[in-house]
Amino acid sequence: MLTHQPCSNCGSSDALTEYDDHNYCFSCKEFSWLNDFNKNDLTFNHDCATLSLLSNTISTLKKEKEVVNTYSKAISVPYREIPISVLNRYKIKGNYDSNTNDLFSIEYPYGTDASKVRIIPRKEFYSIGKMMDTDVYLFGMDVFSPGSDKSITITEGENDAMSVHAIMGTPAVSVKSASTARRDCERAYKYLNSFDSIYLCLDNDGPGQEAAKEIAKLFDVNKVYHVELGAGCKDANDYLTQGRSAEFYKLWKNSKRWLPKGIVNANSEVEEILRRSHNSSIASYPFPTLQEMTYGIREGEVILFTAQEGIGKTEIIRAIEYSLCKETDKNIGIIHLEEEEKRSVQGLLSYELNVPVHLDDSNVSIEEQIEAYKRMVRQDGRLHYYTHFGSDDPDIILDMIRYLVSSCHCKFVFLDHITMLVTGFEGEDERRKLDYLSTRLAMLTRELRFTLFLVSHVNDEGKTRGSRNISKVADLVVYLNRDPEAATFDKRNTTELLVKKNRFAAKSGPAGYLKFDPSTYKIAEASIEEVVEEMPF
């Protein structure tokens, strides 16, 4: 046996173990036969079978494959009480013993490139094709178009998805297994989110319910429903085979919204809370004085930067983005609503290359920029940009941020700026939308445990424009002050930071001075000695 080998399927450098007659990757869960078995002909996936089952049945399966000749055709009789019409809709095929014409195995297609096969006599599974590479991440995903109905139900098994559809007549899909449930739904996020309601009907056991919790985190809590199965039925297909379809119909119809974790009262729960590291800093600010006053950046918080128009909020935010990119390995979501993706990317590259690469006279080629970007991010897929926003519906941006955090695994999200999301609205309409948006954003940071950096304009009185609720929900409020019309160069390019609210550390007041260098387009904190004597503030 050889351990810590490279995997050609997922690219892992050390997750593969080579056994006497098979390989198994603990990263992508890919199992493959060696020696006399064709690797591309029969590939097991441990999402569908346990290691102990595989080790006990390897020799048996080899023998069965050699002696059992089968032919494939569409199933012509109900299977596990699932009607023929439903089986045909999901494109189910049966493999029949050529000698006895008995159904030997059943094939569940995942698009046209992969299938899961169930060997009926032994209740064992194997996969055909690359289950990890198919674009159909959920069984049945190719059967129902995105948003084709008001609701969709997610199950833990292919037979369960077809059973739900047979009983309810609504779209139903299945994850590959409980262990891959969150990953499967992450990959199918946009598809699932196109439905108004998402019903979770996973197996009525520990792994199934834990998987349901993980799936629920991906979506707006207002659209997720929990189908609570009753005693005597582990899954939806049990209701069908036991003749209890009417009971399942009633359970599904009476499903309640999925509720996040509620009241804490047990000593063990309090102990778990005290041992959490949520209040610990997960990153530092690139500005020493602000870092000292805040004790760093924590997850689950809203950080608000405010200023009047034209002060340079975006460039200061960009300095923090670059610092987090270089100093951490966490994913970052960047939403700059007043600039295109290219400007956002080149803004970060100015810090990496010490030159404003977006200017025509920077003399930095695109090839040099590409190489610098790869060097800066270190790992493909770390930075996620979203700039095109054309809707006045606050839920659109909330869904996008949820997607960035839940599916793209962003630990930091920058939204510059919240005021632009309600451009065109005035008075009470603007206030209501901003109140709703800021409240939901704060709830989202607590629920998903990420840090949100928010930018907002202020009015002449220094209040957040449109809604005072924006500053109320923030954990840290930093006010930026600069005189862009000052008489001297230094004064025009020096910004004062003022902490107005600091929920965690309770330190407020002046938080240092930042100087902008137009030759590099970089911002850094200036020492008191560097700051001119006569500041414009």
C-alpha positions as CSV (number, residue, x, y, z in Angstrom):
1,M,0.0,0.0,0.0
2,L,1.3,3.4,-0.9
3,T,-0.1,6.5,0.8
4,H,0.1,10.3,0.1
5,Q,0.2,9.8,-3.7
6,P,-0.9,12.4,-6.3
7,C,-4.5,12.1,-7.7
8,S,-4.9,12.6,-11.5
9,N,-8.7,13.1,-11.1
10,C,-8.7,16.2,-8.8
11,G,-5.1,17.3,-8.9
12,S,-4.4,16.7,-5.2
13,S,-0.7,16.2,-4.5
14,D,-1.0,13.7,-1.6
15,A,-4.6,12.5,-1.1
16,L,-4.4,9.2,-3.0
17,T,-3.8,5.8,-1.5
18,E,-2.8,2.9,-3.7
19,Y,-4.1,-0.5,-2.5
20,D,-3.3,-3.9,-4.0
21,D,-6.2,-3.8,-6.5
22,H,-7.7,-0.3,-6.3
23,N,-6.9,3.4,-5.7
24,Y,-8.8,5.7,-3.4
25,C,-8.6,9.5,-3.2
26,F,-9.6,11.0,0.1
27,S,-9.9,14.5,-1.5
28,C,-12.3,13.9,-4.4
29,K,-13.6,10.5,-3.1
30,E,-12.7,8.8,-6.4
31,F,-12.3,5.0,-6.3
32,S,-10.8,3.1,-9.2
33,W,-9.9,-0.6,-10.0
34,L,-6.5,-1.6,-10.9
35,N,-4.9,-4.6,-12.7
36,D,-7.4,-6.6,-14.8
37,F,-10.2,-4.1,-14.5
38,N,-10.5,-1.2,-17.0
39,K,-10.3,2.0,-15.0
40,N,-12.6,3.9,-17.3
41,D,-15.1,1.0,-17.5
42,L,-16.0,0.7,-13.8
43,T,-15.3,3.4,-11.3
44,F,-16.6,3.4,-7.8
45,N,-17.3,6.6,-5.8
46,H,-17.2,6.5,-2.1
47,D,-20.0,9.1,-2.0
48,C,-22.2,6.0,-2.7
49,A,-20.4,3.1,-1.0
50,T,-18.5,2.7,2.2
51,L,-14.9,1.6,2.4
52,S,-15.8,-1.5,4.4
53,L,-18.5,-2.5,1.8
54,L,-16.0,-2.1,-1.1
55,S,-13.2,-4.1,0.6
56,N,-15.6,-6.9,1.2
57,T,-17.1,-7.0,-2.3
58,I,-14.1,-6.3,-4.7
59,S,-13.6,-10.0,-5.6
60,T,-17.3,-10.6,-5.9
61,L,-17.9,-7.7,-8.2
62,K,-15.0,-8.8,-10.5
63,K,-16.6,-12.2,-10.8
64,E,-20.1,-10.7,-11.4
65,K,-18.8,-8.4,-14.1
66,E,-17.2,-11.4,-15.9
67,V,-20.1,-13.8,-15.8
68,V,-23.2,-11.6,-16.0
69,N,-24.1,-10.4,-19.4
70,T,-26.7,-7.7,-19.5
71,Y,-28.6,-5.6,-22.0
72,S,-29.9,-2.1,-21.4
73,K,-33.4,-0.7,-22.1
74,A,-36.0,1.7,-20.6
75,I,-37.8,0.2,-17.6
76,S,-41.2,-1.0,-18.7
77,V,-42.7,-1.7,-15.2
78,P,-42.8,0.5,-12.0
79,Y,-39.7,0.3,-9.9
80,R,-40.1,0.6,-6.1
81,E,-43.7,1.9,-6.8
82,I,-42.3,4.8,-8.9
83,P,-44.7,5.1,-12.0
84,I,-43.3,4.3,-15.5
85,S,-44.1,7.8,-16.6
86,V,-41.8,9.2,-13.9
87,L,-39.0,6.8,-14.6
88,N,-39.1,7.7,-18.2
89,R,-39.1,11.4,-17.4
90,Y,-35.9,11.0,-15.4
91,K,-34.5,8.8,-18.3
92,I,-34.0,5.8,-16.1
93,K,-32.6,2.6,-17.8
94,G,-32.5,-0.9,-16.5
95,N,-29.8,-3.5,-17.2
96,Y,-31.3,-6.9,-17.6
97,D,-29.7,-10.3,-17.3
98,S,-29.4,-11.7,-20.8
99,N,-30.2,-15.2,-19.6
100,T,-33.1,-14.7,-17.2
101,N,-34.3,-11.3,-18.3
102,D,-34.4,-10.3,-14.6
103,L,-33.5,-6.7,-13.7
104,F,-29.9,-6.8,-12.6
105,S,-29.1,-3.1,-12.1
106,I,-30.7,0.3,-12.6
107,E,-28.9,3.3,-14.1
108,Y,-29.5,6.9,-12.9
109,P,-28.2,9.4,-15.4
110,Y,-26.5,12.6,-14.4
111,G,-26.7,14.4,-17.7
112,T,-25.2,12.6,-20.7
113,D,-21.7,12.2,-19.4
114,A,-22.1,10.2,-16.2
115,S,-24.4,7.8,-14.4
116,K,-24.8,6.1,-11.0
117,V,-25.6,2.4,-11.2
118,R,-27.3,0.4,-8.5
119,I,-26.7,-3.4,-8.5
120,I,-30.1,-4.6,-7.2
121,P,-29.2,-8.0,-5.8
122,R,-26.6,-6.6,-3.4
123,K,-27.8,-3.0,-3.1
124,E,-24.3,-1.7,-4.2
125,F,-23.4,1.3,-6.3
126,Y,-20.8,2.2,-8.9
127,S,-20.4,5.2,-11.2
128,I,-19.9,5.4,-15.0
129,G,-18.0,8.4,-16.3
130,K,-16.7,11.3,-14.3
131,M,-19.3,12.1,-11.7
132,M,-17.1,15.1,-10.5
133,D,-16.9,16.6,-14.0
134,T,-20.5,16.5,-15.2
135,D,-22.3,19.8,-15.4
136,V,-25.4,18.1,-13.9
137,Y,-24.5,18.4,-10.3
138,L,-27.8,17.0,-9.0
139,F,-29.8,14.0,-10.2
140,G,-32.8,15.4,-12.1
141,M,-31.3,18.8,-12.6
142,D,-31.5,18.4,-16.4
143,V,-35.1,17.3,-16.2
144,F,-36.5,20.6,-14.9
145,S,-35.6,24.0,-16.3
146,P,-34.4,26.7,-13.9
147,G,-37.3,28.5,-12.3
148,S,-39.8,26.2,-14.1
149,D,-42.0,26.0,-11.0
150,K,-42.5,27.9,-7.8
151,S,-40.7,25.2,-5.7
152,I,-38.1,22.5,-5.9
153,T,-37.5,19.6,-3.5
154,I,-34.0,18.3,-2.7
155,T,-33.6,14.7,-1.5
156,E,-30.7,12.4,-0.6
157,G,-31.5,9.6,-3.1
158,E,-32.5,9.3,-6.8
159,N,-35.5,7.1,-5.9
160,D,-36.6,9.7,-3.3
161,A,-36.5,12.5,-5.9
162,M,-38.6,10.5,-8.3
163,S,-41.0,9.6,-5.5
164,V,-41.5,13.2,-4.5
165,H,-42.2,14.1,-8.1
166,A,-44.6,11.2,-8.4
167,I,-46.5,12.3,-5.3
168,M,-46.3,16.1,-5.6
169,G,-46.0,16.6,-9.3
170,T,-43.4,19.3,-8.6
171,P,-39.6,19.4,-9.6
172,A,-37.5,17.2,-7.4
173,V,-33.7,16.6,-7.5
174,S,-31.2,14.6,-5.5
175,V,-27.7,15.1,-4.1
176,K,-25.2,12.4,-4.8
177,S,-25.0,11.6,-1.1
178,A,-25.2,13.1,2.4
179,S,-21.4,13.6,2.5
180,T,-21.4,15.6,-0.8
181,A,-24.7,17.4,-0.3
182,R,-23.4,20.9,0.4
183,R,-20.8,20.7,-2.4
184,D,-23.4,19.4,-4.9
185,C,-25.8,22.3,-4.0
186,E,-23.1,24.9,-4.0
187,R,-22.3,23.9,-7.6
188,A,-26.0,24.1,-8.5
189,Y,-26.6,27.3,-6.5
190,K,-27.9,29.4,-9.3
191,Y,-30.1,26.7,-10.5
192,L,-31.7,26.0,-7.1
193,N,-32.0,29.7,-6.3
194,S,-34.0,30.3,-9.4
195,F,-37.0,28.6,-7.6
196,D,-39.0,30.7,-5.1
197,S,-39.1,27.9,-2.5
198,I,-36.6,25.1,-1.7
199,Y,-37.9,22.1,0.2
200,L,-35.3,19.9,2.0
201,C,-36.4,16.3,2.2
202,L,-33.2,14.4,3.1
203,D,-33.1,11.1,4.9
204,N,-34.5,11.0,8.4
205,D,-31.3,10.1,10.1
206,G,-28.2,11.9,11.5
207,P,-26.2,12.3,8.3
208,G,-29.2,13.3,6.3
209,Q,-30.4,16.0,8.8
210,E,-26.8,17.3,9.2
211,A,-26.6,17.6,5.4
212,A,-29.9,19.5,5.4
213,K,-28.5,22.0,7.8
214,E,-25.5,22.6,5.6
215,I,-27.7,23.0,2.5
216,A,-30.0,25.5,4.3
217,K,-27.0,27.8,5.0
218,L,-26.6,28.4,1.3
219,F,-30.0,30.1,0.7
220,D,-32.1,32.9,2.1
221,V,-33.8,31.5,5.2
222,N,-37.2,32.8,4.0
223,K,-37.2,30.4,1.0
224,V,-36.0,27.2,2.6
225,Y,-38.6,24.7,4.0
226,H,-38.0,21.5,6.0
227,V,-40.0,18.4,5.2
228,E,-40.0,16.5,8.5
229,L,-40.6,12.8,7.8
230,G,-42.6,10.8,10.3
231,A,-41.8,7.6,12.2
232,G,-41.3,4.4,10.2
233,C,-40.1,6.2,7.0
234,K,-36.5,7.0,6.4
235,D,-37.0,8.7,3.1
236,A,-39.6,9.8,0.5
237,N,-39.5,6.5,-1.3
238,D,-40.6,4.7,1.9
239,Y,-43.9,6.6,1.8
240,L,-44.5,5.5,-1.8
241,T,-43.6,1.8,-1.2
242,Q,-45.7,1.7,2.0
243,G,-48.8,3.2,0.4
244,R,-48.6,6.4,2.5
245,S,-48.4,8.9,-0.4
246,A,-51.3,11.0,1.0
247,E,-49.5,11.3,4.3
248,F,-46.3,12.5,2.5
249,Y,-48.4,15.0,0.5
250,K,-49.8,16.5,3.8
251,L,-46.3,16.6,5.4
252,W,-44.9,18.4,2.4
253,K,-47.7,20.9,2.2
254,N,-47.4,21.7,5.9
255,S,-43.6,22.1,5.9
256,K,-42.4,25.0,7.9
257,R,-39.5,27.3,7.1
258,W,-36.1,26.1,8.1
259,L,-35.3,27.9,11.4
260,P,-31.6,28.7,12.3
261,K,-30.3,27.7,15.7
262,G,-32.4,29.2,18.4
263,I,-32.3,29.6,22.2
264,V,-29.1,28.6,24.1
265,N,-29.5,27.4,27.7
266,A,-27.6,24.2,28.5
267,N,-24.2,24.5,30.2
268,S,-22.6,22.5,27.4
269,E,-23.9,25.0,24.9
270,V,-22.6,27.9,26.9
271,E,-19.2,26.2,27.2
272,E,-19.2,25.7,23.4
273,I,-19.9,29.4,22.9
274,L,-17.1,30.5,25.3
275,R,-14.6,28.2,23.5
276,R,-15.4,29.7,20.1
277,S,-12.7,31.8,18.4
278,H,-15.3,34.0,16.7
279,N,-14.2,37.1,18.7
280,S,-10.6,36.6,17.8
281,S,-9.0,38.6,15.0
282,I,-8.8,36.7,11.7
283,A,-6.9,39.5,9.9
284,S,-5.2,42.9,10.5
285,Y,-5.8,46.3,9.1
286,P,-2.9,47.7,7.0
287,F,-3.1,50.9,9.1
288,P,-1.4,50.6,12.5
289,T,-3.5,53.1,14.4
290,L,-6.8,51.6,13.3
291,Q,-5.4,48.1,14.0
292,E,-4.5,49.2,17.6
293,M,-7.9,50.7,18.2
294,T,-9.9,47.8,16.9
295,Y,-7.8,44.8,17.8
296,G,-8.1,43.6,14.2
297,I,-10.8,42.3,11.8
298,R,-13.3,39.8,13.1
299,E,-15.8,37.6,11.4
300,G,-19.5,38.3,11.8
301,E,-19.1,42.1,11.8
302,V,-20.1,45.0,9.6
303,I,-17.3,47.5,9.1
304,L,-18.6,50.9,7.8
305,F,-16.5,53.6,6.2
306,T,-18.3,56.9,5.7
307,A,-17.4,60.1,4.0
308,Q,-18.7,62.8,1.7
309,E,-18.4,62.3,-2.0
310,G,-15.0,62.6,-3.7
311,I,-13.0,61.9,-0.5
312,G,-11.4,58.7,-1.8
313,K,-13.3,56.0,0.0
314,T,-12.7,53.4,-2.7
315,E,-8.9,53.8,-2.7
316,I,-8.8,53.3,1.1
317,I,-11.0,50.3,0.8
318,R,-8.7,49.0,-2.0
319,A,-5.7,49.2,0.4
320,I,-7.5,46.9,2.8
321,E,-8.5,44.5,0.0
322,Y,-4.9,44.2,-1.1
323,S,-3.6,43.7,2.4
324,L,-6.1,40.9,3.0
325,C,-5.2,39.3,-0.4
326,K,-1.5,39.3,0.5
327,E,-1.7,38.6,4.3
328,T,-4.3,35.8,4.3
329,D,-5.3,32.8,2.2
330,K,-9.0,33.5,2.5
331,N,-11.4,34.2,-0.4
332,I,-12.6,37.8,-1.0
333,G,-15.7,39.2,-2.7
334,I,-15.4,42.6,-4.3
335,I,-18.4,44.6,-5.2
336,H,-17.5,48.1,-6.6
337,L,-20.7,49.5,-8.1
338,E,-19.0,52.6,-9.5
339,E,-16.3,51.0,-11.5
340,E,-15.8,48.1,-14.0
341,E,-14.0,44.8,-13.2
342,K,-10.9,45.9,-15.0
343,R,-10.5,49.0,-12.9
344,S,-11.0,47.0,-9.7
345,V,-8.4,44.5,-10.8
346,Q,-5.9,47.1,-11.9
347,G,-6.4,49.1,-8.7
348,L,-5.1,46.1,-6.8
349,L,-2.2,45.6,-9.2
350,S,-1.1,49.2,-8.5
351,Y,-0.2,48.0,-5.0
352,E,1.5,44.9,-6.4
353,L,3.6,46.7,-9.0
354,N,3.9,50.1,-7.4
355,V,2.6,51.9,-10.4
356,P,-0.9,53.0,-11.5
357,V,-1.3,50.4,-14.2
358,H,-4.7,51.8,-15.3
359,L,-3.1,54.9,-16.7
360,D,-1.9,54.9,-20.3
361,D,1.6,56.0,-19.5
362,S,2.2,53.3,-16.9
363,N,4.1,51.3,-19.5
364,V,3.0,48.0,-18.0
365,S,2.0,45.4,-20.5
366,I,-1.1,43.2,-20.2
367,E,1.2,40.1,-19.9
368,E,3.1,41.7,-17.0
369,Q,-0.2,42.5,-15.4
370,I,-1.4,38.9,-15.7
371,E,1.7,37.6,-14.2
372,A,1.5,40.1,-11.3
373,Y,-2.1,39.2,-10.7
374,K,-1.2,35.5,-10.4
375,R,1.6,36.3,-8.1
376,M,-0.7,38.5,-6.0
377,V,-3.6,36.0,-5.5
378,R,-1.3,32.9,-5.3
379,Q,-4.3,30.6,-5.8
380,D,-6.8,30.6,-8.7
381,G,-10.4,31.6,-7.7
382,R,-9.6,33.6,-4.5
383,L,-10.9,36.9,-5.6
384,H,-14.5,37.3,-6.9
385,Y,-15.6,40.5,-8.6
386,Y,-19.2,41.7,-9.1
387,T,-19.8,45.1,-10.5
388,H,-22.8,45.0,-12.9
389,F,-25.9,45.8,-10.9
390,G,-29.0,46.8,-12.7
391,S,-31.9,46.1,-10.3
392,D,-33.6,48.2,-7.7
393,D,-34.5,45.0,-5.7
394,P,-32.4,44.7,-2.5
395,D,-32.9,41.0,-2.4
396,I,-30.8,40.6,-5.6
397,I,-27.7,42.0,-4.0
398,L,-28.4,40.0,-0.8
399,D,-28.6,36.8,-2.8
400,M,-25.4,37.7,-4.6
401,I,-23.6,38.3,-1.3
402,R,-25.0,35.0,0.1
403,Y,-23.7,33.3,-3.0
404,L,-20.2,34.8,-2.6
405,V,-20.0,33.6,1.0
406,S,-21.8,30.3,0.8
407,S,-20.8,29.0,-2.6
408,C,-17.5,30.9,-3.3
409,H,-16.4,30.7,0.4
410,C,-15.5,34.4,0.6
411,K,-14.6,35.3,4.2
412,F,-14.4,39.0,3.4
413,V,-16.9,41.0,1.2
414,F,-16.5,44.6,0.2
415,L,-19.6,46.6,-0.9
416,D,-18.8,50.0,-2.3
417,H,-21.2,51.6,-1.9
418,I,-24.6,50.9,-0.4
419,T,-26.1,54.2,-1.4
420,M,-25.8,53.4,-5.0
421,L,-28.2,50.5,-4.6
422,V,-31.1,52.9,-4.2
423,T,-30.1,55.5,-6.8
424,G,-33.3,56.9,-8.3
425,F,-35.3,56.6,-5.1
426,E,-36.1,59.6,-2.9
427,G,-37.5,60.3,0.6
428,E,-39.4,57.5,2.3
429,D,-38.8,54.9,-0.5
430,E,-35.0,55.4,-0.2
431,R,-35.1,55.1,3.5
432,R,-37.2,52.0,3.6
433,K,-35.0,50.2,1.1
434,L,-31.8,51.2,2.9
435,D,-33.3,50.2,6.3
436,Y,-34.2,46.8,5.0
437,L,-30.9,46.3,3.1
438,S,-28.7,47.3,6.0
439,T,-30.6,45.2,8.5
440,R,-30.5,42.1,6.4
441,L,-26.8,42.6,5.6
442,A,-26.0,42.7,9.3
443,M,-28.1,39.5,9.9
444,L,-26.3,37.8,7.1
445,T,-22.8,38.5,8.6
446,R,-23.9,36.8,11.8
447,E,-25.6,33.9,10.1
448,L,-22.8,33.1,7.7
449,R,-19.9,34.3,9.8
450,F,-18.1,36.6,7.4
451,T,-16.8,40.2,7.5
452,L,-18.6,42.9,5.5
453,F,-16.8,46.1,4.6
454,L,-19.5,48.6,3.7
455,V,-19.1,52.1,2.2
456,S,-21.7,54.9,2.6
457,H,-22.0,58.5,1.7
458,V,-22.9,61.0,4.4
459,N,-24.9,64.2,4.3
460,D,-23.7,67.6,5.4
461,E,-24.5,66.7,9.0
462,G,-22.3,63.7,8.9
463,K,-25.2,61.2,9.0
464,T,-25.3,58.2,6.6
465,R,-27.2,59.3,3.6
466,G,-30.7,58.0,3.2
467,S,-30.9,56.0,6.4
468,R,-29.4,56.3,9.8
469,N,-29.9,52.6,10.2
470,I,-26.8,51.9,8.2
471,S,-24.5,53.2,11.0
472,K,-26.8,51.7,13.7
473,V,-26.2,48.1,12.5
474,A,-22.5,48.5,11.9
475,D,-20.0,47.2,14.5
476,L,-17.3,49.7,13.5
477,V,-17.9,53.1,11.9
478,V,-14.9,55.0,10.5
479,Y,-15.3,58.5,9.2
480,L,-12.9,59.8,6.5
481,N,-12.1,63.5,6.2
482,R,-10.0,65.2,3.5
483,D,-9.9,68.6,1.8
484,P,-9.5,67.9,-1.9
485,E,-9.2,71.7,-2.5
486,A,-6.5,72.5,0.0
487,A,-3.8,74.8,-1.0
488,T,-0.9,72.4,-0.7
489,F,-0.2,69.0,-2.3
490,D,0.3,67.2,1.0
491,K,-3.0,68.6,2.5
492,R,-5.0,67.5,-0.6
493,N,-3.6,64.0,-0.4
494,T,-3.9,63.4,3.4
495,T,-7.0,61.8,4.9
496,E,-7.9,61.8,8.6
497,L,-9.5,58.7,10.1
498,L,-12.0,59.1,12.9
499,V,-13.5,56.1,14.7
500,K,-17.1,57.1,15.6
501,K,-18.3,53.7,16.8
502,N,-16.4,50.7,18.0
503,R,-18.7,48.0,19.4
504,F,-16.0,45.5,20.2
505,A,-13.1,47.6,21.7
506,A,-15.0,50.8,22.7
507,K,-12.1,53.0,21.5
508,S,-13.2,56.0,19.6
509,G,-11.7,59.2,18.3
510,P,-8.8,60.0,15.9
511,A,-7.4,56.9,14.2
512,G,-4.4,58.3,12.3
513,Y,-3.7,59.9,8.9
514,L,-3.4,58.2,5.5
515,K,-1.4,59.7,2.7
516,F,-2.1,59.0,-1.0
517,D,0.8,58.8,-3.4
518,P,-0.4,59.7,-7.0
519,S,2.8,58.3,-8.5
520,T,1.9,54.7,-7.3
521,Y,-1.8,55.1,-6.5
522,K,-1.1,53.6,-3.1
523,I,-2.3,54.7,0.4
524,A,-0.4,54.1,3.6
525,E,-0.5,55.5,7.1
526,A,1.7,58.5,7.7
527,S,3.5,59.2,11.0
528,I,2.6,62.3,12.9
529,E,6.0,63.7,11.9
530,E,5.1,63.2,8.2
531,V,1.8,65.0,8.5
532,V,2.0,68.7,7.8
533,E,1.6,71.0,10.7
534,E,-1.5,72.8,9.5
535,M,-4.1,70.2,8.6
536,P,-7.3,71.3,6.9
537,F,-9.5,69.6,9.5
